[in-house]
């Protein structure tokens, strides 16, 4: 019989690595900008386009509806995001960065890239490219299992 050794189980190791990086990111964003990870993720996705619905943000960030809703409410309350009518679908609103939200994004984005550079400083560009490609493959191979939950 094969035994499971947790420290050698790759899904566990991936989760631990992800948790450590997320904790470092979370403490940095909280200390410097007063943002939690879900709030930053919404700001980053909204900044990439002309606004987004909460449903689209959930899909893009892989966060559940409640987490997206709470993060969006916090961002609206802080004046970083505003809700506008969605002309394409009257049942939803678009979340748009305010001028203050855009300025915050422009302050946070370089820090995010700096943190990424620090985390991966010990890796060559080729190793980083290989790792990124492997992550894409892992996500793709895990996708069927994700849809089975819903």
MDTraj code that builds the backbone (N, CA, C; nanometers):
import mdtraj as md
import numpy as np

residues = "UNK UNK UNK UNK UNK UNK UNK UNK UNK UNK UNK UNK UNK UNK UNK UNK UNK UNK UNK UNK UNK UNK UNK UNK UNK UNK UNK UNK UNK UNK UNK UNK UNK UNK UNK UNK UNK UNK UNK UNK UNK UNK UNK UNK UNK UNK UNK UNK UNK UNK UNK UNK UNK UNK UNK UNK UNK UNK UNK UNK UNK UNK UNK UNK UNK UNK UNK UNK UNK UNK UNK UNK UNK UNK UNK UNK UNK UNK UNK UNK UNK UNK UNK UNK UNK UNK UNK UNK UNK UNK UNK UNK UNK UNK UNK UNK UNK UNK UNK UNK UNK UNK UNK UNK UNK UNK UNK UNK UNK UNK UNK UNK UNK UNK UNK UNK UNK UNK UNK UNK UNK UNK UNK UNK UNK UNK UNK UNK UNK UNK UNK UNK UNK UNK UNK UNK UNK UNK UNK UNK UNK UNK UNK UNK UNK UNK UNK UNK UNK UNK".split()
xyz = np.array([
    [0.0846, -0.1190, 0.0000],
    [0.0000, 0.0000, 0.0000],
    [0.0886, 0.1245, 0.0000],
    [0.0520, 0.2223, -0.0823],
    [0.1252, 0.3484, -0.0893],
    [0.0806, 0.4388, 0.0242],
    [0.1777, 0.5022, 0.0875],
    [0.1458, 0.5920, 0.1989],
    [0.1563, 0.7370, 0.1528],
    [0.0660, 0.8155, 0.2039],
    [0.0669, 0.9583, 0.1751],
    [0.1551, 1.0283, 0.2774],
    [0.2586, 1.0939, 0.2293],
    [0.3438, 1.1764, 0.3147],
    [0.3140, 1.3204, 0.2762],
    [0.2513, 1.3914, 0.3663],
    [0.2011, 1.5245, 0.3355],
    [0.3098, 1.6180, 0.2826],
    [0.4280, 1.6145, 0.3402],
    [0.5357, 1.7027, 0.2949],
    [0.5860, 1.6700, 0.1548],
    [0.5461, 1.5535, 0.1011],
    [0.5836, 1.5153, -0.0348],
    [0.4641, 1.5218, -0.1306],
    [0.3477, 1.5575, -0.0791],
    [0.2242, 1.5642, -0.1576],
    [0.2188, 1.7009, -0.2271],
    [0.2341, 1.7018, -0.3598],
    [0.2490, 1.8274, -0.4328],
    [0.1322, 1.9253, -0.4166],
    [0.0057, 1.8812, -0.4159],
    [-0.1011, 1.9791, -0.3928],
    [-0.0869, 2.0514, -0.2571],
    [-0.0442, 1.9776, -0.1562],
    [-0.0215, 2.0384, -0.0250],
    [0.0931, 2.1385, -0.0316],
    [0.2036, 2.1000, -0.0944],
    [0.3201, 2.1890, -0.1047],
    [0.2856, 2.3153, -0.1824],
    [0.2061, 2.3010, -0.2882],
    [0.1623, 2.4165, -0.3663],
    [0.0772, 2.5096, -0.2804],
    [-0.0102, 2.4519, -0.2006],
    [-0.0946, 2.5308, -0.1110],
    [-0.0122, 2.6052, -0.0059],
    [0.0857, 2.5379, 0.0514],
    [0.1719, 2.6004, 0.1523],
    [0.2500, 2.7160, 0.0911],
    [0.3078, 2.6941, -0.0270],
    [0.3829, 2.8001, -0.0942],
    [0.2919, 2.9187, -0.1246],
    [0.1730, 2.8895, -0.1751],
    [0.0765, 2.9948, -0.2058],
    [0.0376, 3.0727, -0.0802],
    [0.0137, 3.0008, 0.0285],
    [-0.0236, 3.0665, 0.1542],
    [0.0880, 3.1572, 0.2051],
    [0.2106, 3.1131, 0.1939],
    [0.3240, 3.1955, 0.2408],
    [0.3376, 3.3222, 0.1580],
    [0.3285, 3.3094, 0.0270],
    [0.3386, 3.4273, -0.0594],
    [0.2197, 3.5197, -0.0330],
    [0.0996, 3.4631, -0.0218],
    [-0.0190, 3.5444, 0.0047],
    [-0.0083, 3.6181, 0.1379],
    [0.0456, 3.5530, 0.2386],
    [0.0624, 3.6181, 0.3692],
    [0.1588, 3.7352, 0.3594],
    [0.2673, 3.7186, 0.2846],
    [0.3631, 3.8278, 0.2661],
    [0.2984, 3.9443, 0.1921],
    [0.2239, 3.9114, 0.0878],
    [0.1552, 4.0138, 0.0101],
    [0.0507, 4.0835, 0.0967],
    [-0.0280, 4.0056, 0.1687],
    [-0.1354, 4.0615, 0.2514],
    [-0.0809, 4.1572, 0.3559],
    [0.0267, 4.1186, 0.4234],
    [0.0796, 4.2065, 0.5276],
    [0.1354, 4.3345, 0.4669],
    [0.1956, 4.3252, 0.3494],
    [0.2482, 4.4441, 0.2819],
    [0.1357, 4.5378, 0.2396],
    [0.0337, 4.4837, 0.1734],
    [-0.0778, 4.5673, 0.1270],
    [-0.1532, 4.6298, 0.2437],
    [-0.1705, 4.5517, 0.3507],
    [-0.2421, 4.6028, 0.4680],
    [-0.1619, 4.7153, 0.5333],
    [-0.0333, 4.6937, 0.5518],
    [0.0508, 4.7924, 0.6200],
    [0.0653, 4.9208, 0.5382],
    [0.0878, 4.9070, 0.4088],
    [0.1132, 5.0248, 0.3260],
    [-0.0129, 5.0949, 0.2767],
    [-0.1177, 5.0171, 0.2480],
    [-0.2329, 5.0749, 0.1796],
    [-0.3676, 5.0479, 0.2475],
    [-0.3679, 4.9722, 0.3562],
    [-0.4935, 4.9402, 0.4231],
    [-0.5850, 4.8517, 0.3402],
    [-0.5261, 4.7697, 0.2541],
    [-0.6042, 4.6818, 0.1656],
    [-0.5889, 4.5364, 0.2067],
    [-0.6988, 4.4635, 0.1989],
    [-0.6932, 4.3181, 0.2129],
    [-0.6763, 4.2608, 0.0721],
    [-0.6308, 4.1371, 0.0649],
    [-0.6060, 4.0730, -0.0648],
    [-0.7283, 4.0776, -0.1571],
    [-0.8491, 4.0411, -0.1121],
    [-0.9628, 4.0469, -0.2048],
    [-0.9877, 4.1876, -0.2600],
    [-0.9671, 4.2892, -0.1762],
    [-0.9871, 4.4267, -0.2211],
    [-0.8851, 4.4639, -0.3284],
    [-0.7590, 4.4263, -0.3043],
    [-0.6554, 4.4550, -0.4034],
    [-0.6834, 4.3813, -0.5339],
    [-0.7275, 4.2571, -0.5259],
    [-0.7553, 4.1816, -0.6486],
    [-0.8643, 4.2502, -0.7308],
    [-0.9684, 4.2977, -0.6645],
    [-1.0745, 4.3675, -0.7380],
    [-1.0203, 4.4940, -0.8029],
    [-0.9440, 4.5732, -0.7282],
    [-0.8868, 4.6957, -0.7842],
    [-0.8021, 4.6624, -0.9064],
    [-0.7181, 4.5607, -0.8957],
    [-0.6285, 4.5243, -1.0064],
    [-0.7068, 4.4819, -1.1302],
    [-0.8120, 4.4018, -1.1119],
    [-0.8905, 4.3568, -1.2275],
    [-0.9688, 4.4731, -1.2874],
    [-1.0289, 4.5552, -1.2022],
    [-1.1039, 4.6707, -1.2529],
    [-1.0106, 4.7636, -1.3303],
    [-0.8884, 4.7823, -1.2806],
    [-0.7920, 4.8720, -1.3457],
    [-0.7523, 4.8237, -1.4851],
    [-0.7660, 4.6957, -1.5108],
    [-0.7277, 4.6406, -1.6411],
    [-0.8282, 4.6719, -1.7506],
    [-0.9482, 4.7181, -1.7131],
    [-1.0509, 4.7435, -1.8135],
    [-1.1278, 4.8710, -1.7849],
    [-1.2471, 4.8756, -1.8365],
    [-1.3334, 4.9930, -1.8231],
    [-1.4389, 4.9729, -1.7154],
    [-1.4143, 4.8820, -1.6230],
    [-1.5126, 4.8494, -1.5206],
    [-1.5560, 4.7058, -1.5367],
    [-1.6183, 4.6533, -1.4313],
    [-1.6591, 4.5130, -1.4350],
    [-1.7757, 4.4909, -1.3401],
    [-1.8578, 4.3922, -1.3711],
    [-1.9652, 4.3537, -1.2799],
    [-1.9056, 4.2685, -1.1679],
    [-1.9796, 4.2557, -1.0590],
    [-1.9318, 4.1704, -0.9505],
    [-1.9193, 4.0269, -0.9965],
    [-2.0109, 3.9809, -1.0816],
    [-2.0028, 3.8441, -1.1329],
    [-1.8748, 3.8249, -1.2139],
    [-1.8441, 3.9193, -1.3009],
    [-1.7222, 3.9097, -1.3818],
    [-1.5979, 3.9132, -1.2930],
    [-1.6019, 3.9921, -1.1872],
    [-1.4893, 3.9988, -1.0943],
    [-1.4702, 3.8656, -1.0229],
    [-1.5800, 3.8010, -0.9875],
    [-1.5717, 3.6694, -0.9235],
    [-1.5059, 3.5673, -1.0142],
    [-1.5437, 3.5702, -1.1418],
    [-1.4842, 3.4773, -1.2389],
    [-1.3359, 3.5080, -1.2575],
    [-1.3025, 3.6351, -1.2731],
    [-1.1642, 3.6743, -1.2999],
    [-1.0715, 3.6464, -1.1822],
    [-1.1230, 3.6628, -1.0598],
    [-1.0377, 3.6471, -0.9410],
    [-1.0496, 3.5106, -0.8763],
    [-1.1465, 3.4304, -0.9217],
    [-1.1720, 3.2978, -0.8638],
    [-1.2130, 3.3074, -0.7172],
    [-1.2774, 3.4192, -0.6808],
    [-1.3273, 3.4367, -0.5436],
    [-1.4788, 3.4155, -0.5440],
    [-1.5311, 3.3700, -0.4304],
    [-1.6748, 3.3451, -0.4219],
    [-1.7529, 3.4768, -0.4151],
    [-1.8841, 3.4668, -0.4377],
    [-1.9717, 3.5848, -0.4439],
    [-1.9680, 3.6680, -0.3168],
    [-1.9668, 3.6027, -0.2023],
    [-1.9678, 3.6751, -0.0749],
    [-1.8392, 3.7552, -0.0582],
    [-1.7256, 3.6951, -0.0887],
    [-1.5967, 3.7643, -0.0768],
    [-1.5915, 3.8839, -0.1713],
    [-1.6369, 3.8654, -0.2943],
    [-1.6389, 3.9751, -0.3919],
    [-1.7323, 4.0851, -0.3445],
    [-1.8488, 4.0482, -0.2962],
    [-1.9464, 4.1464, -0.2503],
    [-1.8929, 4.2289, -0.1335],
    [-1.8317, 4.1619, -0.0361],
    [-1.7750, 4.2337, 0.0792],
    [-1.6616, 4.3259, 0.0375],
    [-1.5736, 4.2759, -0.0472],
    [-1.4607, 4.3580, -0.0928],
    [-1.5118, 4.4786, -0.1718],
    [-1.6098, 4.4569, -0.2593],
    [-1.6655, 4.5671, -0.3380],
    [-1.7300, 4.6709, -0.2471],
    [-1.8060, 4.6262, -0.1485],
    [-1.8711, 4.7192, -0.0557],
    [-1.7677, 4.8028, 0.0191],
    [-1.6598, 4.7398, 0.0621],
    [-1.5533, 4.8116, 0.1325],
    [-1.4901, 4.9155, 0.0410],
    [-1.4646, 4.8788, -0.0827],
    [-1.4007, 4.9711, -0.1770],
    [-1.4924, 5.0887, -0.2107],
    [-1.6220, 5.0630, -0.2223],
    [-1.7185, 5.1709, -0.2468],
    [-1.7221, 5.2633, -0.1259],
    [-1.7281, 5.2039, -0.0065],
    [-1.7320, 5.2814, 0.1173],
    [-1.6075, 5.3707, 0.1319],
    [-1.4931, 5.3208, 0.0894],
    [-1.3678, 5.3973, 0.0978],
    [-1.3525, 5.4983, -0.0165],
    [-1.4457, 5.4984, -0.1099],
    [-1.4381, 5.5930, -0.2209],
    [-1.3362, 5.5554, -0.3270],
    [-1.2965, 5.4289, -0.3300],
    [-1.1993, 5.3827, -0.4285],
    [-1.2665, 5.3302, -0.5546],
    [-1.3904, 5.2874, -0.5393],
    [-1.4687, 5.2303, -0.6491],
    [-1.6079, 5.2919, -0.6418],
    [-1.6683, 5.3097, -0.7588],
    [-1.8076, 5.3540, -0.7612],
    [-1.8894, 5.2583, -0.8467],
    [-2.0170, 5.2511, -0.8127],
    [-2.1098, 5.1672, -0.8898],
    [-2.1768, 5.2551, -0.9945],
    [-2.1815, 5.2054, -1.1172],
    [-2.2498, 5.2754, -1.2258],
    [-2.3468, 5.1782, -1.2910],
    [-2.4530, 5.2301, -1.3494],
    [-2.5462, 5.1403, -1.4198],
    [-2.4750, 5.0647, -1.5310],
    [-2.5132, 4.9400, -1.5472],
    [-2.4594, 4.8568, -1.6543],
    [-2.5574, 4.8637, -1.7703],
    [-2.5232, 4.9407, -1.8710],
    [-2.6144, 4.9584, -1.9838],
    [-2.6387, 4.8283, -2.0591],
    [-2.5457, 4.7343, -2.0496],
    [-2.5597, 4.6057, -2.1166],
    [-2.6483, 4.5074, -2.0418],
    [-2.6726, 4.5327, -1.9128],
    [-2.7536, 4.4419, -1.8307],
    [-2.8049, 4.5204, -1.7105],
    [-2.9309, 4.5584, -1.7173],
    [-2.9895, 4.6432, -1.6132],
    [-2.9983, 4.5751, -1.4762],
    [-2.9767, 4.4435, -1.4715],
    [-2.9837, 4.3716, -1.3436],
    [-2.8555, 4.3858, -1.2629],
    [-2.7503, 4.4406, -1.3221],
    [-2.6224, 4.4514, -1.2519],
    [-2.5665, 4.5925, -1.2654],
    [-2.4622, 4.6176, -1.1907],
    [-2.3906, 4.7448, -1.1969],
    [-2.2466, 4.7181, -1.2378],
    [-2.1844, 4.8199, -1.2938],
    [-2.0412, 4.8123, -1.3206],
    [-1.9674, 4.8774, -1.2051],
    [-1.8595, 4.8176, -1.1653],
    [-1.7723, 4.8776, -1.0658],
    [-1.6581, 4.9441, -1.1415],
    [-1.6371, 5.0720, -1.1126],
    [-1.5382, 5.1545, -1.1816],
    [-1.4461, 5.2160, -1.0772],
    [-1.3181, 5.2248, -1.1054],
    [-1.2264, 5.2924, -1.0141],
    [-1.2545, 5.4427, -1.0156],
    [-1.2570, 5.5019, -0.8979],
    [-1.2632, 5.6471, -0.8876],
    [-1.1226, 5.7012, -0.9126],
    [-1.1101, 5.8337, -0.9182],
    [-0.9764, 5.8936, -0.9335],
    [-0.8876, 5.8524, -0.8159],
    [-0.9454, 5.8472, -0.6969],
    [-0.8697, 5.8045, -0.5784],
    [-0.8290, 5.6584, -0.5909],
    [-0.9196, 5.5745, -0.6408],
    [-0.8897, 5.4323, -0.6615],
    [-0.7818, 5.4123, -0.7661],
    [-0.7860, 5.4898, -0.8718],
    [-0.6848, 5.4808, -0.9779],
    [-0.5481, 5.5221, -0.9229],
    [-0.5466, 5.6297, -0.8429],
    [-0.4203, 5.6752, -0.7829],
    [-0.3644, 5.5688, -0.6886],
    [-0.4533, 5.5042, -0.6113],
    [-0.4086, 5.3977, -0.5215],
    [-0.3504, 5.2826, -0.6031],
    [-0.4190, 5.2440, -0.7103],
    [-0.3685, 5.1378, -0.7968],
    [-0.2293, 5.1720, -0.8475],
    [-0.2108, 5.2950, -0.8902],
    [-0.0816, 5.3366, -0.9436],
    [0.0279, 5.3378, -0.8373],
    [-0.0110, 5.3488, -0.7095],
    [0.0853, 5.3365, -0.5995],
    [0.1135, 5.1903, -0.5648],
    [0.0086, 5.1078, -0.5693],
    [0.0207, 4.9679, -0.5265],
    [0.0888, 4.8817, -0.6327],
    [0.0553, 4.9011, -0.7590],
    [0.1069, 4.8146, -0.8660],
    [0.2600, 4.8036, -0.8658],
    [0.3335, 4.9129, -0.8541],
    [0.4799, 4.8977, -0.8500],
    [0.5270, 4.8194, -0.7274],
    [0.4581, 4.8354, -0.6144],
    [0.4942, 4.7591, -0.4943],
    [0.4673, 4.6110, -0.5161],
    [0.3581, 4.5794, -0.5851],
    [0.3261, 4.4390, -0.6146],
    [0.4351, 4.3777, -0.7022],
    [0.4777, 4.4512, -0.8031],
    [0.5827, 4.4016, -0.8924],
    [0.7162, 4.3890, -0.8183],
    [0.7411, 4.4818, -0.7270],
    [0.8635, 4.4755, -0.6456],
    [0.8624, 4.3519, -0.5551],
    [0.7480, 4.3244, -0.4950],
    [0.7346, 4.2063, -0.4088],
    [0.7523, 4.0784, -0.4901],
    [0.6937, 4.0745, -0.6088],
    [0.7109, 3.9589, -0.6968],
    [0.8593, 3.9390, -0.7283],
    [0.9285, 4.0484, -0.7589],
    [1.0714, 4.0396, -0.7906],
    [1.1512, 3.9867, -0.6714],
    [1.1133, 4.0279, -0.5505],
    [1.1830, 3.9802, -0.4310],
    [1.1605, 3.8309, -0.4098],
    [1.0364, 3.7867, -0.4277],
    [1.0039, 3.6453, -0.4074],
    [1.0796, 3.5577, -0.5074],
    [1.0928, 3.6056, -0.6306],
    [1.1548, 3.5247, -0.7356],
    [1.2984, 3.5657, -0.7675],
    [1.3610, 3.6416, -0.6791],
    [1.4970, 3.6909, -0.7028],
    [1.5978, 3.5779, -0.7217],
    [1.5756, 3.4652, -0.6595],
    [1.6704, 3.3539, -0.6683],
    [1.6496, 3.2641, -0.7886],
    [1.5627, 3.3041, -0.8809],
    [1.5322, 3.2213, -0.9968],
    [1.5752, 3.2922, -1.1245],
    [1.6178, 3.2151, -1.2216],
    [1.6552, 3.2716, -1.3515],
    [1.5279, 3.3055, -1.4299],
    [1.5400, 3.3921, -1.5298],
    [1.4240, 3.4202, -1.6152],
    [1.3660, 3.2926, -1.6780],
    [1.4519, 3.1992, -1.7157],
    [1.4049, 3.0729, -1.7740],
    [1.3262, 2.9914, -1.6715],
    [1.3746, 2.9858, -1.5468],
    [1.3030, 2.9126, -1.4421],
    [1.1659, 2.9754, -1.4161],
    [1.1610, 3.1071, -1.4163],
    [1.0332, 3.1770, -1.3934],
    [0.9369, 3.1480, -1.5078],
    [0.9864, 3.1514, -1.6307],
    [0.9010, 3.1212, -1.7466],
    [0.8503, 2.9774, -1.7406],
    [0.9380, 2.8855, -1.7033],
    [0.8985, 2.7450, -1.6912],
    [0.7941, 2.7290, -1.5811],
    [0.8161, 2.7946, -1.4681],
    [0.7220, 2.7882, -1.3568],
    [0.5857, 2.8444, -1.3979],
    [0.5846, 2.9574, -1.4669],
    [0.4589, 3.0173, -1.5131],
    [0.3846, 2.9219, -1.6066],
    [0.4582, 2.8579, -1.6965],
    [0.3971, 2.7618, -1.7890],
    [0.3419, 2.6415, -1.7128],
    [0.4154, 2.5971, -1.6118],
    [0.3678, 2.4837, -1.5315],
    [0.2419, 2.5213, -1.4538],
    [0.2376, 2.6421, -1.4006],
    [0.1162, 2.6869, -1.3302],
    [-0.0043, 2.6865, -1.4232],
    [0.0139, 2.7324, -1.5450],
    [-0.0957, 2.7302, -1.6428],
    [-0.1438, 2.5877, -1.6664],
    [-0.0503, 2.4953, -1.6798],
    [-0.0868, 2.3557, -1.7023],
    [-0.1567, 2.2957, -1.5805],
    [-0.1094, 2.3295, -1.4604],
    [-0.1731, 2.2798, -1.3371],
    [-0.3159, 2.3322, -1.3283],
    [-0.3331, 2.4620, -1.3532],
    [-0.4671, 2.5206, -1.3483],
    [-0.5593, 2.4539, -1.4493],
    [-0.5091, 2.4316, -1.5692],
    [-0.5905, 2.3678, -1.6731],
    [-0.6265, 2.2246, -1.6364],
    [-0.5317, 2.1508, -1.5804],
    [-0.5617, 2.0113, -1.5467],
    [-0.6519, 2.0005, -1.4238],
    [-0.6526, 2.1019, -1.3388],
    [-0.7397, 2.1004, -1.2211],
    [-0.8789, 2.1560, -1.2513],
    [-0.8949, 2.2258, -1.3624],
    [-1.0228, 2.2903, -1.3957],
    [-1.1426, 2.1946, -1.3959],
    [-1.1318, 2.0733, -1.4521],
    [-1.2485, 1.9842, -1.4503],
    [-1.2949, 1.9494, -1.3078],
    [-1.2038, 1.9394, -1.2153],
    [-1.2396, 1.9090, -1.0779],
    [-1.3119, 2.0263, -1.0133],
    [-1.2729, 2.1469, -1.0506],
    [-1.3343, 2.2678, -0.9974],
    [-1.4805, 2.2759, -1.0400],
    [-1.5088, 2.2439, -1.1654],
    [-1.6469, 2.2526, -1.2144],
    [-1.7349, 2.1434, -1.1565],
    [-1.6756, 2.0334, -1.1079],
    [-1.7539, 1.9263, -1.0463],
    [-1.8124, 1.9681, -0.9122],
    [-1.7495, 2.0672, -0.8449],
    [-1.7970, 2.1130, -0.7146],
    [-1.9278, 2.1882, -0.7267],
    [-1.9414, 2.2695, -0.8356],
    [-2.0529, 2.3609, -0.8502],
    [-2.1798, 2.2935, -0.8698],
])
top = md.Topology()
chain = top.add_chain()
for i, resn in enumerate(residues, 1):
    res = top.add_residue(resn, chain, resSeq=i)
    for name in ("N", "CA", "C"):
        top.add_atom(name, md.element.get_by_symbol(name[0]), res)
traj = md.Trajectory(xyz[None], top)
